């Protein structure tokens, strides 16, 4: 499926508990790290994306840099979902949800390890499926609306073959394969690159129109935004 960056962002999810505060102040259950058009993004959503293996640390990447990158992805996904939801997009087929759910499940060695991680992150299977469905709605929109703008001509394929692929094969000391054997692979690669560029442009337009408050830089400040669970009197 095209647009790997969108797919890779599947199921960036919320509601994991954080350490408790003193009883007279209530119990701190989460922190608000951003707000997208009055829709809060919680710190636990970052924890869960990392904890489910949906965001992998890059070489030399610090904890703060990783969390910053994941938050940017969550904000982008939230912007896209708000736009798609405004069009009243239809439900995603259950089989498609189950396929992507299984891809997340396959990151873990067995069912017990998967269930343990969900519990650790404050999730259950139903909540994860719902969030997978929401992200698939965005993917469907991307493919139907933005994908229609992406065209790959035969000259594009030839150009990639004669320049980029030729250079890659030469660097690997490999012979250049016949164009017939790689034509469709090149077409798919170019389409994916162009679709990702369309997604980036679309997301940037959405961000300019939206009201986004980003609190990440103040997350470790003395009084960051918080969400409390206050015990009943």
LOVEXPA-789525 format. One line per 10 residues: number of its first residue (from 1); for each residue x, y, z of N, C-alpha, C. Coordinates in pm, 1 decimal. Example, Ala and Ser with C-alpha at 12.3 -4.5 7.8 and 13.67 -1.06 7.14 Angstrom:
// LOVEXPA-789525
1> 1319.0 -569.0 780.0 1230.0 -450.0 780.0 1320.0 -330.0 780.0; 1285.0 -225.0 708.0 1367.0 -106.0 714.0 1290.0 3.0 787.0
// end
This chain:
// LOVEXPA-789525
1> 84.4 -118.2 0.0 0.0 0.0 0.0 88.2 123.5 0.0; 57.9 225.8 -84.0 138.1 346.9 -85.7 128.8 420.6 45.8; 210.2 524.9 54.7 210.1 614.4 170.9 248.6 540.8 297.5; 371.3 485.4 299.3 417.1 409.8 414.7 419.2 493.3 540.3; 451.4 622.3 525.7 460.9 704.0 646.1 326.9 715.2 716.5; 220.0 716.0 636.1 88.4 718.1 699.4 61.0 582.8 763.4; 91.4 472.9 689.3 66.8 340.2 742.9 150.0 316.9 867.5; 273.6 359.1 859.5 356.8 338.7 975.6 305.2 407.3 1098.3; 218.9 504.5 1079.4 162.6 574.4 1192.3 35.3 514.7 1244.4; 0.3 399.2 1203.8 -124.1 336.9 1246.1 -133.1 324.5 1397.8
11> -251.5 355.8 1446.9 -287.4 330.0 1586.2 -196.7 399.4 1685.7; -174.3 528.2 1669.4 -103.5 609.3 1768.5 -208.0 644.0 1874.2; -204.7 578.8 1990.3 -320.9 569.1 2077.8 -299.5 629.5 2215.7; -411.4 635.8 2294.6 -408.5 716.2 2416.7 -446.4 641.0 2542.2; -430.8 712.3 2657.8 -483.0 677.6 2789.8 -400.2 575.3 2867.6; -269.5 594.8 2877.5 -187.1 517.5 2970.3 -167.5 598.5 3096.7; -159.3 532.5 3210.6 -147.7 603.6 3338.0 -3.5 638.9 3366.2; 17.3 753.8 3433.2 148.2 800.7 3474.2 153.4 802.6 3626.8; 272.6 828.7 3687.6 285.2 821.3 3832.9 187.0 909.4 3907.4; 153.9 868.8 4028.3 54.6 939.7 4108.8 114.0 1061.5 4177.3
21> 26.3 1159.3 4204.8 62.6 1274.3 4287.1 10.9 1251.1 4428.6; 32.1 1347.7 4513.7 -19.8 1338.2 4649.9 -171.5 1330.8 4647.0; -230.2 1263.2 4746.4 -374.4 1238.6 4746.2 -454.3 1366.6 4747.7; -403.9 1471.9 4817.2 -482.7 1594.0 4825.4 -484.5 1670.0 4694.1; -399.4 1634.4 4599.1 -397.5 1700.2 4468.5 -464.0 1615.0 4362.8; -516.3 1495.6 4401.4 -571.1 1405.4 4302.5 -460.6 1320.5 4242.8; -496.3 1228.1 4155.3 -399.5 1138.8 4093.9 -374.5 1183.1 3950.3; -249.5 1211.9 3918.9 -213.0 1251.8 3783.6 -222.9 1130.7 3692.0; -310.0 1136.0 3592.1 -326.1 1023.2 3501.6 -269.3 1049.4 3363.7; -244.6 1173.8 3329.1 -187.8 1202.6 3197.7 -149.2 1348.7 3189.0
31> -78.8 1383.9 3084.4 -42.9 1522.9 3057.4 -82.1 1557.4 2914.5; -128.9 1677.7 2894.3 -164.9 1725.0 2760.7 -41.4 1788.1 2698.2; 7.7 1727.0 2590.9 128.9 1777.7 2526.5 98.3 1863.0 2403.5; -25.1 1855.9 2353.4 -66.8 1938.9 2240.6 -218.1 1939.5 2233.6; -271.5 2040.2 2163.7 -415.8 2048.5 2139.9 -436.1 2083.9 1993.8; -516.7 2004.5 1925.3 -544.2 2026.1 1783.3 -691.8 2058.9 1768.1; -723.1 2186.5 1745.7 -863.1 2228.8 1734.2 -946.8 2175.7 1850.6; -903.4 2205.3 1971.4 -973.0 2166.4 2094.9 -969.5 2016.3 2122.6; -891.9 1942.1 2047.3 -879.3 1797.5 2065.9 -742.9 1770.4 2129.6; -738.2 1733.4 2258.2 -609.0 1718.8 2325.5 -531.4 1596.5 2279.3
41> -400.6 1610.8 2274.5 -308.6 1499.6 2251.1 -238.2 1473.5 2383.3; -246.2 1350.5 2431.3 -194.1 1315.5 2562.0 -54.6 1255.0 2552.8; 22.0 1272.7 2659.8 156.3 1215.5 2664.5 152.0 1064.1 2651.3; 45.8 1002.6 2701.1 34.0 857.3 2692.7 22.3 808.6 2548.9; -27.0 892.1 2458.6 -33.5 852.3 2318.2 106.6 832.4 2260.7; 199.1 916.1 2305.6 338.2 899.1 2263.7 393.9 769.3 2321.2; 367.5 746.1 2451.1 415.5 624.4 2516.6 365.1 500.2 2444.5; 239.9 501.8 2403.9 179.4 383.9 2343.3 231.1 359.8 2201.4; 252.7 466.4 2125.9 309.2 449.7 1992.1 446.3 383.6 1999.5; 525.9 427.1 2095.5 659.1 368.9 2113.0 647.6 228.0 2170.2
51> 559.5 211.6 2269.1 544.5 82.6 2335.1 491.3 -27.3 2245.4; 411.6 8.1 2145.4 357.8 -91.2 2051.6 450.4 -113.2 1932.4; 565.1 -47.7 1932.3 660.3 -65.7 1823.0 621.2 4.3 1695.7; 530.7 103.8 1705.1 485.1 175.6 1586.9 579.7 289.1 1549.4; 669.5 323.1 1639.9 769.8 425.7 1613.4 902.9 373.2 1666.8; 1000.1 358.9 1579.8 1127.9 302.5 1619.3 1232.8 412.3 1632.1; 1318.7 394.8 1730.1 1425.1 491.8 1753.6 1527.6 486.2 1640.5; 1565.5 602.6 1589.6 1669.8 611.4 1488.4 1807.4 609.9 1554.4; 1907.4 578.1 1476.3 2043.5 571.3 1529.7 2081.8 704.5 1593.6; 2125.8 698.3 1719.2 2170.6 818.1 1788.5 2059.6 910.5 1835.5
61> 1934.8 869.0 1822.1 1821.8 955.4 1858.2 1798.4 952.3 2008.6; 1788.9 1068.7 2071.1 1764.3 1077.7 2214.2 1617.4 1049.8 2244.8; 1588.0 1030.4 2373.8 1448.7 1008.7 2414.1 1361.2 1127.9 2375.6; 1410.2 1249.7 2403.2 1331.8 1368.9 2370.6 1309.5 1382.2 2220.2; 1413.7 1353.3 2141.3 1400.8 1363.8 1995.9 1300.6 1261.6 1942.8; 1303.6 1141.0 1997.3 1208.1 1037.7 1955.8 1066.1 1080.5 1989.8; 1044.9 1127.8 2111.3 911.4 1168.4 2153.3 863.1 1289.6 2074.3; 954.2 1381.2 2041.8 918.2 1497.0 1960.5 871.0 1452.5 1821.7; 941.6 1358.1 1762.8 906.3 1309.1 1629.4 772.1 1236.7 1632.7; 750.0 1155.4 1735.6 622.8 1084.0 1746.8 507.6 1181.6 1766.9
71> 528.5 1283.6 1848.7 422.7 1383.6 1867.9 389.9 1453.3 1736.8; 490.0 1487.5 1658.6 464.0 1549.6 1528.4 377.7 1458.9 1440.7; 407.0 1328.8 1443.1 327.1 1234.2 1365.2 182.9 1227.8 1416.0; 166.4 1229.4 1547.2 31.6 1223.1 1604.9 -47.5 1347.9 1568.1; 15.9 1463.5 1577.6 -51.9 1588.5 1541.0 -93.6 1584.7 1393.8; -4.4 1537.7 1307.2 -37.3 1528.5 1164.8 -154.3 1434.2 1141.9; -153.4 1319.4 1211.0 -263.3 1225.1 1196.6 -394.5 1283.3 1247.9; -388.2 1358.3 1357.1 -508.7 1419.4 1412.4 -567.1 1522.1 1314.9; -480.2 1600.7 1253.5 -525.3 1698.2 1153.4 -594.5 1628.1 1037.4; -533.9 1519.6 991.2 -591.4 1446.7 877.3 -724.7 1384.5 913.5
81> -732.0 1324.8 1032.6 -857.8 1261.7 1071.1 -969.9 1363.8 1085.5; -939.6 1479.1 1143.5 -1042.4 1582.1 1156.0 -1097.9 1619.9 1018.6; -1009.3 1632.9 920.6 -1052.8 1668.7 785.8 -1138.4 1559.1 725.0; -1093.2 1435.4 736.1 -1168.2 1322.8 679.3 -1302.8 1307.3 749.6; -1303.1 1321.1 881.4 -1425.4 1304.7 958.7 -1529.5 1409.4 920.6; -1483.7 1526.9 880.3 -1577.5 1632.8 841.8 -1654.3 1597.6 714.7; -1600.4 1503.1 635.6 -1668.2 1460.5 513.2 -1762.2 1343.5 539.5; -1764.9 1292.2 662.9 -1852.9 1180.8 695.3 -1818.1 1055.0 619.8; -1689.3 1020.2 619.0 -1644.6 901.7 545.8 -1709.5 775.3 602.1; -1738.6 679.2 515.9 -1805.3 555.7 556.1 -1711.3 465.7 635.8
91> -1769.8 366.1 703.0 -1693.4 274.8 787.7 -1596.5 191.7 703.8; -1487.6 150.8 767.7 -1386.6 66.8 704.0 -1429.0 -79.2 717.6; -1412.7 -162.4 614.1 -1448.7 -304.5 624.9 -1376.2 -372.8 741.0; -1447.8 -460.0 809.5 -1391.3 -528.0 925.9 -1267.0 -608.0 887.5; -1270.1 -672.7 771.1 -1155.4 -754.2 728.8 -1029.4 -670.0 715.9; -1044.8 -548.7 668.9 -930.0 -459.8 655.1 -875.8 -418.9 792.0; -966.0 -393.0 885.2 -924.2 -359.8 1021.7 -847.0 -476.7 1082.4; -899.7 -596.6 1063.7 -835.9 -714.1 1122.4 -698.1 -739.1 1063.0; -681.6 -711.3 934.3 -550.8 -729.7 871.1 -446.5 -639.5 934.8; -481.2 -513.6 953.6 -385.4 -419.4 1011.6 -367.1 -443.8 1161.4
101> -472.1 -485.8 1227.5 -460.0 -522.3 1368.5 -361.1 -637.9 1383.1; -371.8 -735.8 1293.1 -282.0 -852.3 1297.2 -136.5 -810.9 1274.0; -114.7 -707.5 1192.8 21.4 -659.8 1169.2 82.0 -604.6 1298.5; 1.2 -535.3 1377.1 49.6 -484.8 1505.6 73.4 -601.2 1601.5; -20.2 -694.4 1605.0 -6.8 -811.5 1692.2 119.1 -891.6 1658.6; 156.1 -898.0 1531.3 271.0 -977.3 1488.0 404.5 -919.6 1535.3; 404.0 -798.6 1587.4 527.8 -740.3 1640.8 568.5 -805.2 1772.9; 479.1 -885.7 1830.8 504.1 -945.3 1961.5 519.8 -1096.7 1946.8; 599.2 -1158.3 2034.2 629.3 -1301.1 2016.7 510.1 -1393.2 2032.1; 412.5 -1356.1 2117.4 295.8 -1441.0 2136.5 180.1 -1357.0 2190.7
111> 63.3 -1420.9 2202.4 -56.9 -1350.2 2245.9 -42.0 -1296.4 2388.1; 26.6 -1372.5 2473.9 42.9 -1328.4 2611.7 127.0 -1200.8 2619.1; 233.8 -1194.7 2540.1 319.0 -1075.3 2539.8 242.6 -954.8 2486.8; 160.1 -977.4 2385.4 80.0 -869.3 2328.3 -22.0 -819.0 2430.9; -91.0 -911.6 2496.7 -190.9 -873.5 2597.0 -125.3 -800.0 2713.6; -8.4 -844.0 2752.5 62.1 -779.0 2862.5 100.6 -636.9 2826.2; 145.9 -617.7 2703.3 184.4 -482.4 2661.5 62.1 -391.1 2653.3; -48.9 -442.0 2601.4 -171.4 -361.5 2597.1 -212.3 -319.0 2737.8; -208.2 -413.7 2831.0 -245.8 -382.5 2968.9 -150.4 -279.8 3028.6; -22.6 -295.5 3000.5 77.4 -200.8 3050.8 50.8 -60.3 2999.5
121> 0.9 -49.9 2876.1 -24.2 79.6 2813.7 -167.2 129.5 2836.2; -245.7 56.1 2913.4 -380.6 100.5 2944.0 -477.3 83.6 2829.3; -454.5 -16.9 2745.5 -538.4 -41.3 2627.8 -606.2 -176.3 2636.3; -708.2 -194.9 2553.0 -761.3 -328.0 2529.4 -776.5 -346.2 2378.7; -810.9 -467.1 2337.0 -816.2 -497.7 2194.5 -921.5 -415.5 2122.7; -1033.6 -391.0 2187.8 -1141.8 -314.3 2126.0 -1097.4 -171.1 2096.3; -1032.6 -108.2 2193.8 -986.7 29.9 2173.8 -883.8 37.8 2063.0; -794.5 -59.5 2058.2 -692.6 -59.2 1953.4 -755.7 -77.7 1816.0; -854.6 -165.4 1805.5 -923.1 -184.9 1677.3 -994.6 -56.7 1632.6; -1055.0 13.0 1726.3 -1123.3 137.7 1691.5 -1026.2 241.2 1635.5
131> -909.3 248.4 1694.9 -811.1 345.8 1648.4 -748.0 304.5 1515.8; -732.1 174.0 1495.1 -686.5 125.0 1365.0 -789.4 163.2 1258.3; -918.4 145.4 1289.6 -1024.3 180.8 1194.5 -1019.1 328.4 1158.7; -993.6 412.1 1258.2 -987.7 556.1 1233.2 -872.9 591.2 1139.8; -758.0 526.8 1160.4 -644.0 554.2 1073.5 -667.9 500.2 932.4; -738.8 388.6 922.3 -768.8 334.5 789.4 -864.8 425.1 713.7; -951.1 495.8 784.0 -1036.6 594.9 718.7 -951.4 700.7 649.9; -844.4 742.7 718.2 -755.0 842.2 659.1 -685.6 784.4 537.3; -638.5 660.9 546.7 -571.3 597.2 433.1 -663.9 586.2 312.0; -789.1 551.1 337.8 -885.6 540.9 228.3 -904.6 675.4 160.5
141> -916.4 779.2 240.5 -930.5 914.5 185.3 -807.9 950.6 102.4; -690.3 922.7 157.0 -566.1 955.5 86.4 -561.2 887.3 -49.4; -595.1 760.3 -52.7 -586.7 685.6 -178.3 -691.7 732.0 -279.1; -812.9 762.4 -230.2 -920.1 800.0 -322.3 -909.3 944.4 -369.2; -872.0 1035.4 -279.5 -869.2 1177.5 -314.1 -732.2 1223.8 -361.4; -628.4 1192.3 -284.4 -494.4 1239.0 -322.2 -430.2 1147.1 -425.5; -455.8 1018.5 -413.5 -396.5 924.2 -508.4 -437.8 951.7 -651.8; -557.9 1006.1 -668.8 -605.4 1036.2 -804.4 -522.5 1145.0 -871.2; -452.0 1225.1 -792.3 -369.6 1331.7 -849.5 -232.2 1283.1 -895.4; -196.7 1162.0 -854.1 -61.1 1112.3 -878.9 -59.4 1028.6 -1006.1
151> 11.8 1076.8 -1105.4 26.5 1005.6 -1231.5 174.2 977.6 -1256.6; 204.1 857.7 -1304.7 340.8 820.2 -1338.7 343.0 781.6 -1485.4; 413.3 860.6 -1565.5 422.2 837.2 -1709.4 541.0 745.9 -1741.7; 537.9 690.2 -1861.5 646.8 601.2 -1902.6 779.7 675.6 -1906.8; 775.6 806.0 -1938.7 900.7 883.9 -1940.8 958.5 898.4 -1799.8; 871.0 904.9 -1700.5 918.2 909.7 -1562.3 992.0 781.5 -1526.8; 936.8 670.0 -1570.0 997.6 540.7 -1540.9 1131.9 528.4 -1611.4; 1135.6 567.6 -1736.4 1262.0 560.7 -1811.5 1367.8 650.4 -1748.8; 1325.6 769.6 -1707.3 1420.8 861.3 -1646.4 1479.3 804.6 -1518.6; 1396.2 745.8 -1435.1 1445.1 684.8 -1311.4 1538.0 568.2 -1343.5
161> 1500.5 489.3 -1442.0 1579.5 372.2 -1480.4 1717.9 413.3 -1529.5; 1722.2 516.7 -1615.1 1848.3 556.1 -1677.4 1940.5 634.1 -1583.8; 1886.4 694.4 -1478.8 1969.3 775.4 -1388.9 1982.2 709.8 -1251.6; 1875.9 716.2 -1173.1 1883.0 669.1 -1034.9 1917.0 520.8 -1025.2; 1842.4 436.2 -1096.5 1866.5 292.9 -1086.0 2003.4 255.6 -1141.8; 2041.7 317.7 -1252.3 2173.4 289.2 -1310.6 2284.7 321.3 -1209.9; 2271.8 435.1 -1142.0 2372.8 474.6 -1043.4 2374.0 378.7 -924.7; 2256.8 334.9 -881.9 2249.4 242.3 -769.8 2314.6 108.7 -804.6; 2286.9 58.1 -922.1 2344.8 -69.7 -963.7 2497.0 -59.0 -978.5; 2542.5 52.8 -1032.2 2686.7 72.5 -1048.7 2756.4 78.4 -913.4
171> 2693.3 145.1 -816.4 2752.5 155.4 -682.2 2761.4 18.9 -615.3; 2670.6 -72.1 -650.6 2670.5 -206.5 -592.9 2745.7 -306.3 -679.7; 2804.3 -255.2 -789.3 2878.0 -340.3 -884.3 2789.1 -452.3 -937.7; 2663.7 -414.3 -966.7 2566.0 -507.8 -1020.3 2525.2 -463.5 -1160.4; 2490.9 -559.4 -1248.0 2445.9 -521.2 -1382.2 2308.4 -456.5 -1377.5; 2281.0 -367.2 -1469.3 2150.9 -303.0 -1478.9 2050.6 -403.7 -1534.1; 1941.2 -433.0 -1463.0 1844.6 -531.3 -1512.5 1766.9 -475.8 -1631.4; 1705.6 -561.0 -1710.9 1621.2 -512.4 -1820.2 1507.3 -427.5 -1764.7; 1472.9 -321.1 -1834.3 1369.5 -231.3 -1784.1 1236.0 -302.7 -1768.7; 1210.2 -402.9 -1853.4 1082.9 -474.5 -1844.3 1066.1 -545.0 -1710.1
181> 1176.0 -586.5 -1650.6 1168.4 -662.3 -1525.8 1151.5 -573.8 -1402.9; 1175.2 -444.6 -1418.2 1166.4 -353.9 -1302.6 1068.0 -240.5 -1324.9; 999.8 -238.5 -1439.1 912.2 -126.4 -1473.0 806.0 -101.3 -1365.5; 734.0 -206.5 -1325.0 625.7 -187.6 -1229.5 676.9 -151.3 -1090.2; 792.8 -203.7 -1054.0 852.3 -166.5 -925.2 889.2 -18.9 -924.1; 944.1 28.8 -1034.1 979.1 170.4 -1044.5 853.2 256.1 -1042.5; 749.6 213.2 -1113.8 624.1 287.8 -1115.4 568.9 302.3 -972.5; 567.6 191.4 -897.5 515.6 194.0 -761.1 600.0 284.8 -672.0; 731.2 281.6 -689.3 819.7 364.9 -607.3 797.6 513.2 -634.8; 789.7 549.1 -761.7 767.3 689.3 -797.1 631.1 735.3 -747.7
191> 529.6 649.3 -762.7 395.7 686.0 -716.4 395.6 709.1 -565.7; 464.0 622.3 -491.9 469.5 637.8 -346.3 538.0 768.5 -308.6; 649.7 800.1 -374.4 720.8 924.3 -345.1 632.7 1045.9 -372.1; 562.0 1045.2 -482.9 476.3 1158.3 -517.4 354.7 1166.6 -427.0; 299.7 1051.9 -389.3 186.0 1053.6 -297.7 227.9 1107.8 -161.5; 345.3 1068.6 -114.3 395.0 1122.2 12.1 412.0 1273.7 4.6; 456.9 1323.1 -109.5 470.4 1468.3 -126.5 333.5 1535.6 -122.6; 232.0 1472.9 -183.4 95.5 1526.8 -178.0 42.9 1526.5 -35.3; 70.9 1420.0 38.7 27.7 1411.8 178.0 92.1 1522.3 259.6; 222.0 1545.6 237.6 292.2 1652.1 310.0 229.5 1788.3 281.1
201> 198.8 1815.1 154.2 137.1 1943.5 117.7 -0.9 1957.7 181.1; -79.4 1850.8 174.0 -213.8 1851.5 231.2 -208.2 1876.1 381.4; -117.2 1806.4 449.7 -105.2 1820.4 595.0 -60.9 1961.2 632.6; 30.4 2018.2 555.5 75.7 2154.8 583.3 -38.9 2254.2 567.2; -122.4 2233.9 465.8 -239.9 2319.9 447.0 -335.1 2307.6 565.8; -356.7 2184.3 611.5 -445.7 2162.0 726.2 -390.5 2230.5 850.9; -260.1 2224.2 869.5 -200.5 2284.3 988.8 -213.7 2436.2 986.0; -201.3 2495.5 868.5 -216.1 2640.9 857.5 -358.5 2684.2 893.2; -456.9 2600.2 861.7 -596.1 2634.2 889.1 -638.3 2600.5 1031.2; -565.0 2511.5 1096.2 -604.9 2461.4 1227.5 -547.5 2546.6 1339.9
211> -604.4 2526.8 1457.5 -552.4 2589.1 1579.5 -476.6 2480.9 1655.1; -344.8 2483.3 1645.0 -260.7 2381.5 1708.1 -177.6 2446.2 1817.8; -193.9 2395.2 1939.0 -113.7 2440.9 2053.2 -18.7 2327.5 2089.1; 110.9 2354.1 2081.4 213.1 2253.0 2105.7 283.3 2285.0 2236.7; 263.5 2199.3 2336.5 321.1 2221.5 2468.7 445.3 2136.1 2495.5; 498.0 2072.2 2392.9 606.5 1976.3 2417.3 727.4 2042.1 2482.4; 761.9 2161.4 2437.6 881.7 2226.9 2490.6 868.0 2261.7 2638.0; 743.8 2274.0 2686.8 721.2 2306.2 2827.5 681.8 2183.0 2908.1; 694.1 2066.2 2846.3 648.2 1942.5 2910.6 719.1 1918.7 3044.1; 849.6 1955.6 3050.2 925.2 1932.6 3173.0 931.2 2056.8 3260.8
221> 852.4 2156.9 3228.4 851.0 2278.3 3309.6 783.0 2250.2 3443.8; 788.2 2347.1 3532.3 735.7 2326.2 3667.5 585.8 2301.8 3667.4; 512.5 2373.0 3580.7 367.2 2359.6 3578.2 317.7 2329.9 3437.1; 343.0 2209.2 3384.0 294.5 2175.1 3250.3 146.0 2148.7 3252.1; 80.1 2146.8 3136.2 -62.5 2111.3 3133.2 -80.6 1970.7 3187.6; -184.0 1950.2 3267.2 -206.0 1820.8 3327.8 -351.1 1779.1 3317.0; -373.1 1650.8 3337.9 -507.0 1595.2 3344.9 -512.6 1512.7 3471.7; -606.3 1544.0 3560.9 -613.7 1478.1 3690.3 -737.4 1393.2 3702.6; -723.3 1291.2 3784.9 -838.9 1215.5 3830.0 -853.0 1248.5 3978.4; -954.9 1323.2 4014.1 -973.4 1366.1 4151.9 -1066.2 1270.1 4222.2
231> -1022.4 1214.4 4335.1 -1108.4 1118.0 4405.3 -1234.0 1185.8 4457.0; -1344.5 1113.2 4463.8 -1469.9 1171.1 4514.1 -1455.8 1206.4 4661.3; -1531.5 1305.7 4709.5 -1524.2 1344.5 4851.5 -1576.1 1233.1 4941.6
// end
